[in-house]
Amino acid sequence: MTVLIALLGLIFLMFVAYRGFSVILFAPVAAMIPVLLTEPSAIPTVFTGLFMAKAVVFVRLYFPIFLLGALFGKLIELSGFSQSIAVAIIRLVGAKRAILATVMVAAVLCYGGVSLFVVVFAVYPFGAALFRQADIPKRLMPAALALGALSFTMDAVPGTPQIQNIIPTTFFHTTAWAAPTIGTFGAAFILVGGMVYLTWRARRAAGEGYGENHLNEPEMPSLEKGVPWAVAILPLVAVGVLNKVFTDLMPHAFGAKDTVSLPGLKEALVTDVPAVTGVWALEAALLCGILLTVALAFPIIRVRFIEGTRPAIAGALLATMNTASEFGFGAVIAALPGFLAVRDALGGLPDPLVRAAVATTTLAGITGSASGGLGIALSTLSGQFIASAQAAGIPLQVMHRVVAMASGGMDDLPHNGAVITILMVTGLTHRQSYGDIFVITLIKTAAVFAAIGLYDATGLV
Protein backbone atom coordinates (compact mmCIF):
# COMPACT_ATOMS: atom_id res chain seq x y z
CA MET A 1 0.00 0.00 0.00
CA THR A 2 2.83 2.42 0.84
CA VAL A 3 4.37 1.81 -2.59
CA LEU A 4 1.05 2.57 -4.29
CA ILE A 5 0.73 5.83 -2.35
CA ALA A 6 4.20 6.92 -3.49
CA LEU A 7 3.40 5.91 -7.07
CA LEU A 8 0.25 8.06 -7.08
CA GLY A 9 2.39 11.19 -7.05
CA LEU A 10 4.62 9.86 -9.83
CA ILE A 11 1.64 8.82 -11.97
CA PHE A 12 -0.02 12.20 -11.50
CA LEU A 13 3.16 14.08 -12.49
CA MET A 14 3.61 11.89 -15.57
CA PHE A 15 -0.02 12.47 -16.56
CA VAL A 16 0.08 16.27 -16.29
CA ALA A 17 3.43 16.41 -18.12
CA TYR A 18 2.04 14.28 -20.94
CA ARG A 19 -1.02 16.52 -21.17
CA GLY A 20 1.22 19.56 -21.52
CA PHE A 21 0.54 21.21 -18.17
CA SER A 22 3.29 23.12 -16.39
CA VAL A 23 5.54 20.94 -14.24
CA ILE A 24 6.39 24.03 -12.20
CA LEU A 25 2.74 24.32 -11.21
CA PHE A 26 1.92 20.67 -10.68
CA ALA A 27 5.13 19.16 -9.26
CA PRO A 28 4.34 20.54 -5.77
CA VAL A 29 0.81 19.18 -6.04
CA ALA A 30 2.12 15.77 -7.13
CA ALA A 31 4.58 15.77 -4.23
CA MET A 32 1.91 16.64 -1.65
CA ILE A 33 -0.59 13.96 -2.78
CA PRO A 34 1.29 11.06 -1.11
CA VAL A 35 2.09 13.26 1.90
CA LEU A 36 -1.62 13.98 2.25
CA LEU A 37 -2.36 10.26 2.21
CA THR A 38 0.51 9.44 4.60
CA GLU A 39 0.63 12.30 7.13
CA PRO A 40 -1.63 15.26 6.24
CA SER A 41 -0.44 17.50 9.07
CA ALA A 42 3.11 17.41 7.67
CA ILE A 43 2.22 19.13 4.37
CA PRO A 44 3.28 22.72 5.27
CA THR A 45 6.60 21.64 6.79
CA VAL A 46 7.40 19.15 4.02
CA PHE A 47 6.58 21.71 1.33
CA THR A 48 8.75 24.46 2.83
CA GLY A 49 11.48 22.44 4.49
CA LEU A 50 11.95 19.69 1.89
CA PHE A 51 10.37 20.44 -1.49
CA MET A 52 11.36 24.10 -1.67
CA ALA A 53 14.69 23.56 0.08
CA LYS A 54 15.79 20.97 -2.49
CA ALA A 55 14.45 23.02 -5.41
CA VAL A 56 16.49 26.00 -4.23
CA VAL A 57 19.61 23.83 -3.99
CA PHE A 58 19.17 22.85 -7.65
CA VAL A 59 18.69 26.47 -8.74
CA ARG A 60 21.73 27.57 -6.74
CA LEU A 61 23.95 24.99 -8.40
CA TYR A 62 22.73 24.81 -11.97
CA PHE A 63 20.84 27.98 -12.98
CA PRO A 64 24.03 29.72 -14.20
CA ILE A 65 24.72 26.74 -16.51
CA PHE A 66 21.20 26.84 -17.98
CA LEU A 67 21.45 30.62 -18.44
CA LEU A 68 24.95 30.70 -19.92
CA GLY A 69 24.22 27.70 -22.15
CA ALA A 70 21.04 29.26 -23.52
CA LEU A 71 22.75 32.62 -24.07
CA PHE A 72 25.75 31.02 -25.78
CA GLY A 73 23.53 29.01 -28.08
CA LYS A 74 21.46 32.03 -29.02
CA LEU A 75 24.53 34.12 -29.79
CA ILE A 76 25.89 31.33 -32.00
CA GLU A 77 22.58 31.48 -33.87
CA LEU A 78 22.34 35.31 -34.04
CA SER A 79 25.91 35.66 -35.25
CA GLY A 80 25.29 33.33 -38.18
CA PHE A 81 27.91 30.91 -36.88
CA SER A 82 25.44 28.02 -36.67
CA GLN A 83 24.56 28.55 -40.35
CA SER A 84 28.23 28.59 -41.36
CA ILE A 85 28.90 25.39 -39.42
CA ALA A 86 25.84 23.73 -40.96
CA VAL A 87 26.87 24.68 -44.50
CA ALA A 88 30.44 23.44 -43.92
CA ILE A 89 29.24 20.07 -42.61
CA ILE A 90 26.73 19.67 -45.45
CA ARG A 91 29.48 20.30 -48.00
CA LEU A 92 31.79 17.88 -46.22
CA VAL A 93 29.25 15.06 -45.86
CA GLY A 94 27.38 15.77 -49.06
CA ALA A 95 23.85 17.06 -49.49
CA LYS A 96 22.70 13.64 -50.72
CA ARG A 97 23.48 12.17 -47.28
CA ALA A 98 20.69 14.22 -45.75
CA ILE A 99 20.22 12.10 -42.62
CA LEU A 100 23.92 11.97 -41.76
CA ALA A 101 24.35 15.68 -42.44
CA THR A 102 21.40 16.58 -40.20
CA VAL A 103 22.66 14.33 -37.41
CA MET A 104 26.20 15.70 -37.60
CA VAL A 105 25.18 19.37 -37.63
CA ALA A 106 23.01 18.81 -34.54
CA ALA A 107 25.77 16.79 -32.86
CA VAL A 108 28.50 19.38 -33.44
CA LEU A 109 26.34 22.21 -32.08
CA CYS A 110 25.21 20.14 -29.08
CA TYR A 111 28.71 19.02 -28.16
CA GLY A 112 29.95 22.57 -28.64
CA GLY A 113 27.73 23.77 -25.81
CA VAL A 114 24.64 25.00 -27.66
CA SER A 115 21.42 24.35 -25.74
CA LEU A 116 19.44 21.32 -26.96
CA PHE A 117 16.39 23.43 -27.71
CA VAL A 118 18.39 26.03 -29.63
CA VAL A 119 19.93 23.23 -31.71
CA VAL A 120 16.50 22.07 -32.89
CA PHE A 121 15.50 25.54 -34.10
CA ALA A 122 18.90 26.16 -35.73
CA VAL A 123 19.18 22.82 -37.57
CA TYR A 124 15.58 22.33 -38.71
CA PRO A 125 15.68 24.66 -41.77
CA PHE A 126 18.78 22.90 -43.10
CA GLY A 127 17.36 19.48 -42.35
CA ALA A 128 14.14 20.30 -44.18
CA ALA A 129 16.05 21.53 -47.23
CA LEU A 130 18.27 18.45 -47.30
CA PHE A 131 15.42 15.97 -46.81
CA ARG A 132 13.41 17.65 -49.56
CA GLN A 133 16.37 17.64 -51.94
CA ALA A 134 17.19 13.98 -51.18
CA ASP A 135 13.51 12.99 -51.48
CA ILE A 136 13.44 11.51 -47.96
CA PRO A 137 10.14 11.58 -46.00
CA LYS A 138 10.00 14.49 -43.61
CA ARG A 139 8.51 12.21 -40.95
CA LEU A 140 12.00 10.76 -40.39
CA MET A 141 13.55 14.13 -39.57
CA PRO A 142 12.55 14.27 -35.86
CA ALA A 143 14.38 11.00 -35.26
CA ALA A 144 17.48 12.39 -37.02
CA LEU A 145 17.34 15.52 -34.85
CA ALA A 146 16.90 13.36 -31.74
CA LEU A 147 19.88 11.20 -32.70
CA GLY A 148 22.10 14.25 -33.18
CA ALA A 149 21.00 16.37 -30.22
CA LEU A 150 19.32 14.13 -27.64
CA SER A 151 21.51 11.05 -27.54
CA PHE A 152 25.27 10.51 -27.64
CA THR A 153 26.33 14.18 -27.52
CA MET A 154 24.02 14.85 -24.59
CA ASP A 155 25.52 12.53 -22.00
CA ALA A 156 27.80 9.83 -23.48
CA VAL A 157 30.71 11.65 -25.14
CA PRO A 158 33.26 12.63 -22.47
CA GLY A 159 33.40 16.37 -21.83
CA THR A 160 29.97 17.21 -23.21
CA PRO A 161 28.82 20.46 -21.58
CA GLN A 162 25.14 19.46 -21.42
CA ILE A 163 23.56 19.50 -17.96
CA GLN A 164 23.01 15.72 -17.88
CA ASN A 165 26.80 15.30 -17.82
CA ILE A 166 27.31 17.98 -15.18
CA ILE A 167 24.76 17.01 -12.51
CA PRO A 168 26.63 13.80 -11.49
CA THR A 169 29.83 15.78 -10.84
CA THR A 170 28.38 17.38 -7.73
CA PHE A 171 27.35 14.03 -6.24
CA PHE A 172 30.34 11.86 -7.19
CA HIS A 173 33.06 14.56 -7.14
CA THR A 174 33.92 13.63 -10.72
CA THR A 175 34.43 15.78 -13.82
CA ALA A 176 32.68 16.11 -17.17
CA TRP A 177 35.41 13.89 -18.65
CA ALA A 178 34.57 10.90 -16.46
CA ALA A 179 35.03 7.37 -17.87
CA PRO A 180 36.20 8.39 -21.37
CA THR A 181 36.56 4.86 -22.74
CA ILE A 182 33.11 3.52 -21.96
CA GLY A 183 31.59 6.91 -22.79
CA THR A 184 33.18 6.94 -26.24
CA PHE A 185 32.16 3.32 -26.78
CA GLY A 186 28.57 4.13 -25.79
CA ALA A 187 28.52 7.16 -28.10
CA ALA A 188 29.77 5.09 -31.05
CA PHE A 189 27.17 2.40 -30.28
CA ILE A 190 24.37 4.98 -30.40
CA LEU A 191 25.60 6.82 -33.51
CA VAL A 192 26.23 3.69 -35.55
CA GLY A 193 23.05 1.95 -34.40
CA GLY A 194 20.94 5.05 -34.99
CA MET A 195 22.38 5.69 -38.46
CA VAL A 196 21.91 2.06 -39.51
CA TYR A 197 18.29 2.20 -38.44
CA LEU A 198 17.47 5.58 -40.05
CA THR A 199 19.24 4.63 -43.29
CA TRP A 200 17.23 1.42 -43.42
CA ARG A 201 14.02 3.35 -42.81
CA ALA A 202 14.84 5.80 -45.61
CA ARG A 203 15.51 2.96 -48.05
CA ARG A 204 12.22 1.31 -47.15
CA ALA A 205 10.46 4.59 -47.85
CA ALA A 206 12.04 5.00 -51.30
CA GLY A 207 9.52 6.51 -53.68
CA GLU A 208 7.40 8.05 -50.94
CA GLY A 209 9.08 11.42 -51.30
CA TYR A 210 9.34 14.32 -48.88
CA GLY A 211 5.57 14.70 -48.65
CA GLU A 212 3.14 17.51 -49.29
CA ASN A 213 1.06 19.96 -47.22
CA HIS A 214 3.38 19.85 -44.23
CA LEU A 215 3.01 22.37 -41.42
CA ASN A 216 5.72 24.83 -40.26
CA GLU A 217 7.73 24.52 -43.45
CA PRO A 218 10.77 26.82 -43.12
CA GLU A 219 12.10 29.16 -45.74
CA MET A 220 14.90 27.73 -47.83
CA PRO A 221 18.09 28.59 -45.92
CA SER A 222 21.01 30.11 -47.71
CA LEU A 223 23.78 27.64 -48.46
CA GLU A 224 26.13 30.42 -49.54
CA LYS A 225 29.34 30.96 -47.65
CA GLY A 226 28.94 33.41 -44.79
CA VAL A 227 31.39 33.61 -41.93
CA PRO A 228 34.28 31.21 -42.61
CA TRP A 229 33.54 27.93 -40.83
CA ALA A 230 36.96 27.98 -39.16
CA VAL A 231 35.98 31.24 -37.45
CA ALA A 232 32.43 30.12 -36.71
CA ILE A 233 33.53 26.98 -34.91
CA LEU A 234 36.11 28.75 -32.71
CA PRO A 235 33.71 29.49 -29.82
CA LEU A 236 32.52 25.87 -29.74
CA VAL A 237 36.09 24.59 -29.70
CA ALA A 238 36.97 27.14 -27.03
CA VAL A 239 34.18 25.89 -24.75
CA GLY A 240 35.36 22.30 -25.05
CA VAL A 241 39.05 23.04 -24.59
CA LEU A 242 38.58 25.54 -21.76
CA ASN A 243 36.16 23.23 -19.97
CA LYS A 244 38.98 20.67 -19.79
CA VAL A 245 41.59 23.28 -18.84
CA PHE A 246 39.48 24.78 -16.04
CA THR A 247 38.54 21.31 -14.80
CA ASP A 248 42.24 20.52 -14.34
CA LEU A 249 43.26 23.91 -12.94
CA MET A 250 40.55 24.63 -10.37
CA PRO A 251 41.45 21.96 -7.81
CA HIS A 252 45.05 23.28 -7.84
CA ALA A 253 43.93 26.91 -7.63
CA PHE A 254 41.39 26.48 -4.81
CA GLY A 255 42.43 23.29 -3.02
CA ALA A 256 40.02 20.78 -1.52
CA LYS A 257 38.26 23.43 0.58
CA ASP A 258 37.95 27.09 -0.35
CA THR A 259 37.30 29.42 2.58
CA VAL A 260 36.31 33.04 2.08
CA SER A 261 35.81 35.53 4.92
CA LEU A 262 34.01 38.82 4.31
CA PRO A 263 33.60 41.64 6.86
CA GLY A 264 29.80 41.52 6.72
CA LEU A 265 29.49 37.78 7.33
CA LYS A 266 29.36 36.18 10.77
CA GLU A 267 30.81 32.94 9.42
CA ALA A 268 33.23 32.24 6.60
CA LEU A 269 31.99 30.75 3.33
CA VAL A 270 33.36 27.24 2.92
CA THR A 271 33.07 25.39 -0.41
CA ASP A 272 33.80 21.74 -1.08
CA VAL A 273 35.73 22.34 -4.30
CA PRO A 274 35.63 18.77 -5.76
CA ALA A 275 31.81 18.90 -5.58
CA VAL A 276 31.60 22.04 -7.72
CA THR A 277 34.65 21.76 -9.97
CA GLY A 278 32.59 20.49 -12.91
CA VAL A 279 30.04 23.28 -12.46
CA TRP A 280 32.60 26.06 -12.06
CA ALA A 281 34.68 24.84 -15.00
CA LEU A 282 31.74 24.75 -17.37
CA GLU A 283 30.46 28.15 -16.24
CA ALA A 284 33.90 29.67 -16.88
CA ALA A 285 34.19 27.93 -20.27
CA LEU A 286 30.72 29.06 -21.40
CA LEU A 287 31.43 32.62 -20.29
CA CYS A 288 34.65 32.63 -22.35
CA GLY A 289 32.71 31.18 -25.31
CA ILE A 290 30.13 33.96 -25.04
CA LEU A 291 32.79 36.67 -24.90
CA LEU A 292 34.64 35.18 -27.87
CA THR A 293 31.42 34.98 -29.92
CA VAL A 294 30.63 38.62 -29.18
CA ALA A 295 34.17 39.66 -30.06
CA LEU A 296 34.10 37.79 -33.37
CA ALA A 297 30.65 38.99 -34.48
CA PHE A 298 30.07 42.20 -32.53
CA PRO A 299 28.53 44.28 -35.38
CA ILE A 300 25.90 41.58 -36.08
CA ILE A 301 25.14 40.71 -32.46
CA ARG A 302 24.96 44.34 -31.30
CA VAL A 303 21.93 45.03 -33.50
CA ARG A 304 19.95 41.95 -32.47
CA PHE A 305 21.19 41.32 -28.92
CA ILE A 306 18.31 42.71 -26.84
CA GLU A 307 15.42 41.17 -28.74
CA GLY A 308 17.33 38.03 -29.67
CA THR A 309 18.42 37.05 -26.17
CA ARG A 310 15.08 37.59 -24.40
CA PRO A 311 13.68 34.21 -25.50
CA ALA A 312 16.92 32.49 -24.48
CA ILE A 313 16.79 33.96 -20.99
CA ALA A 314 13.11 33.07 -20.62
CA GLY A 315 13.83 29.55 -21.82
CA ALA A 316 16.69 29.18 -19.33
CA LEU A 317 14.43 30.26 -16.47
CA LEU A 318 11.71 27.85 -17.55
CA ALA A 319 14.09 24.90 -17.97
CA THR A 320 15.73 25.56 -14.60
CA MET A 321 12.46 25.84 -12.69
CA ASN A 322 11.00 22.78 -14.41
CA THR A 323 13.93 20.63 -13.36
CA ALA A 324 14.19 22.21 -9.90
CA SER A 325 10.52 21.39 -9.29
CA GLU A 326 11.15 17.78 -10.30
CA PHE A 327 14.21 17.75 -8.02
CA GLY A 328 12.10 18.91 -5.07
CA PHE A 329 9.40 16.39 -5.98
CA GLY A 330 11.94 13.57 -5.90
CA ALA A 331 13.19 14.62 -2.48
CA VAL A 332 9.66 14.40 -1.05
CA ILE A 333 8.94 11.03 -2.64
CA ALA A 334 12.25 9.69 -1.34
CA ALA A 335 11.26 10.50 2.23
CA LEU A 336 8.13 8.33 2.08
CA PRO A 337 7.90 4.69 3.20
CA GLY A 338 6.83 3.50 -0.26
CA PHE A 339 10.00 4.76 -1.90
CA LEU A 340 12.13 3.07 0.70
CA ALA A 341 10.45 -0.22 -0.24
CA VAL A 342 11.24 0.40 -3.93
CA ARG A 343 14.83 1.27 -3.06
CA ASP A 344 15.22 -1.97 -1.13
CA ALA A 345 13.74 -3.91 -4.07
CA LEU A 346 16.27 -2.36 -6.44
CA GLY A 347 18.96 -3.46 -4.03
CA GLY A 348 18.19 -7.01 -5.12
CA LEU A 349 19.81 -6.40 -8.53
CA PRO A 350 23.31 -7.89 -8.24
CA ASP A 351 25.33 -5.46 -10.39
CA PRO A 352 25.60 -1.94 -8.85
CA LEU A 353 25.88 -0.34 -12.29
CA VAL A 354 22.80 -2.13 -13.62
CA ARG A 355 20.93 -1.16 -10.45
CA ALA A 356 21.85 2.51 -10.90
CA ALA A 357 21.02 2.45 -14.62
CA VAL A 358 17.60 0.87 -14.11
CA ALA A 359 16.66 3.28 -11.32
CA THR A 360 17.81 6.36 -13.24
CA THR A 361 16.28 5.54 -16.61
CA THR A 362 13.00 4.51 -14.95
CA LEU A 363 12.72 7.83 -13.10
CA ALA A 364 13.70 9.72 -16.27
CA GLY A 365 10.95 7.89 -18.15
CA ILE A 366 8.35 8.60 -15.49
CA THR A 367 9.15 12.32 -15.34
CA GLY A 368 9.77 12.61 -19.09
CA SER A 369 12.99 14.47 -18.35
CA ALA A 370 16.61 13.30 -18.42
CA SER A 371 17.82 16.02 -16.06
CA GLY A 372 14.72 15.72 -13.88
CA GLY A 373 14.96 11.93 -13.58
CA LEU A 374 18.71 12.15 -12.98
CA GLY A 375 18.18 14.80 -10.31
CA ILE A 376 15.58 12.66 -8.53
CA ALA A 377 17.75 9.53 -8.74
CA LEU A 378 20.87 11.22 -7.40
CA SER A 379 19.13 13.31 -4.75
CA THR A 380 17.50 10.17 -3.36
CA LEU A 381 19.85 7.29 -4.19
CA SER A 382 23.35 8.73 -4.68
CA GLY A 383 24.45 7.55 -1.23
CA GLN A 384 23.40 4.01 -2.09
CA PHE A 385 25.06 4.24 -5.52
CA ILE A 386 28.34 5.41 -3.97
CA ALA A 387 28.34 2.76 -1.24
CA SER A 388 27.60 -0.08 -3.64
CA ALA A 389 30.24 1.13 -6.14
CA GLN A 390 32.90 1.40 -3.46
CA ALA A 391 32.00 -2.03 -2.07
CA ALA A 392 32.41 -3.54 -5.55
CA GLY A 393 35.59 -1.59 -6.33
CA ILE A 394 33.94 0.37 -9.14
CA PRO A 395 35.40 3.86 -9.79
CA LEU A 396 32.86 6.61 -9.25
CA GLN A 397 33.64 8.02 -12.68
CA VAL A 398 32.17 4.83 -14.15
CA MET A 399 29.05 5.32 -12.04
CA HIS A 400 28.93 8.93 -13.29
CA ARG A 401 28.96 7.89 -16.92
CA VAL A 402 26.42 5.10 -16.43
CA VAL A 403 23.80 7.26 -14.66
CA ALA A 404 24.36 10.16 -17.09
CA MET A 405 23.77 7.89 -20.09
CA ALA A 406 20.86 6.16 -18.37
CA SER A 407 19.14 9.49 -17.75
CA GLY A 408 19.03 10.00 -21.52
CA GLY A 409 17.69 6.50 -22.12
CA MET A 410 13.98 6.10 -21.55
CA ASP A 411 13.41 9.81 -20.90
CA ASP A 412 12.27 10.30 -24.51
CA LEU A 413 8.78 8.94 -23.95
CA PRO A 414 5.86 10.78 -25.61
CA HIS A 415 5.55 13.34 -22.79
CA ASN A 416 9.21 14.39 -22.93
CA GLY A 417 9.57 18.15 -23.41
CA ALA A 418 12.33 17.88 -26.02
CA VAL A 419 10.31 15.36 -28.06
CA ILE A 420 7.26 17.62 -27.97
CA THR A 421 9.43 20.59 -29.01
CA ILE A 422 10.98 18.71 -31.96
CA LEU A 423 7.56 17.66 -33.22
CA MET A 424 6.16 21.16 -32.75
CA VAL A 425 9.06 22.83 -34.59
CA THR A 426 8.96 20.36 -37.47
CA GLY A 427 5.16 20.53 -37.75
CA LEU A 428 4.71 16.78 -37.32
CA THR A 429 2.69 14.66 -34.90
CA HIS A 430 3.40 11.79 -32.55
CA ARG A 431 1.46 9.53 -34.89
CA GLN A 432 3.68 10.46 -37.84
CA SER A 433 7.12 10.45 -36.25
CA TYR A 434 7.26 9.20 -32.67
CA GLY A 435 7.75 5.54 -33.60
CA ASP A 436 11.18 6.29 -35.09
CA ILE A 437 12.13 8.50 -32.14
CA PHE A 438 11.25 5.62 -29.83
CA VAL A 439 13.59 3.26 -31.69
CA ILE A 440 16.42 5.77 -31.17
CA THR A 441 15.41 5.79 -27.50
CA LEU A 442 15.71 2.00 -27.35
CA ILE A 443 19.14 2.11 -29.01
CA LYS A 444 20.22 4.77 -26.52
CA THR A 445 19.02 2.69 -23.59
CA ALA A 446 20.71 -0.45 -24.93
CA ALA A 447 23.98 1.50 -25.19
CA VAL A 448 23.99 2.02 -21.42
CA PHE A 449 24.01 -1.73 -20.78
CA ALA A 450 26.52 -2.29 -23.58
CA ALA A 451 28.85 0.18 -21.84
CA ILE A 452 28.32 -1.62 -18.53
CA GLY A 453 29.13 -4.91 -20.27
CA LEU A 454 32.34 -3.44 -21.69
CA TYR A 455 33.44 -2.27 -18.23
CA ASP A 456 32.54 -5.58 -16.56
CA ALA A 457 34.39 -7.56 -19.26
CA THR A 458 37.53 -5.44 -19.55
CA GLY A 459 37.72 -3.08 -16.57
CA LEU A 460 38.37 -0.22 -18.98
CA VAL A 461 37.31 3.20 -17.73
Secondary structure by P-SEA (a helix, b strand, c coil): caaaaaaaaaaaaaaaaaacccccccaaaaaaaaaaaccccaaaaaaaccaaaaaaaaaaccaaaaaaaaaaaaaaaaaaaaaaaaaaaaaaacccaaaaaaaaaaaaaaaacccaaaaaaaaaaaaaaaaaaacccccaaaaaaaaaccccccccccccccccccccccccccccccaaaaaaaaaaaaaaaaaaaaaaaaaaacccccccccccccccccccccccccccaaaaaaaaaaaaaaaaccccccccbbbbbcccccbbbbbcccccaaaaaaaaaaaaaaaaaaaacaaaaaacccccaaaaaaaaaaaaaaaaaaaaaaaaaaacaaaaaaaaaacccccaaaaaaaaaaaaaaaaccaaaaaaaaaaccaaaaaaaaaaacccaaaaaaaaaaaaaccccccccaaaaaaaaaacccccccaaaaaaaaaaaaaaaaaaaaaaaacccc
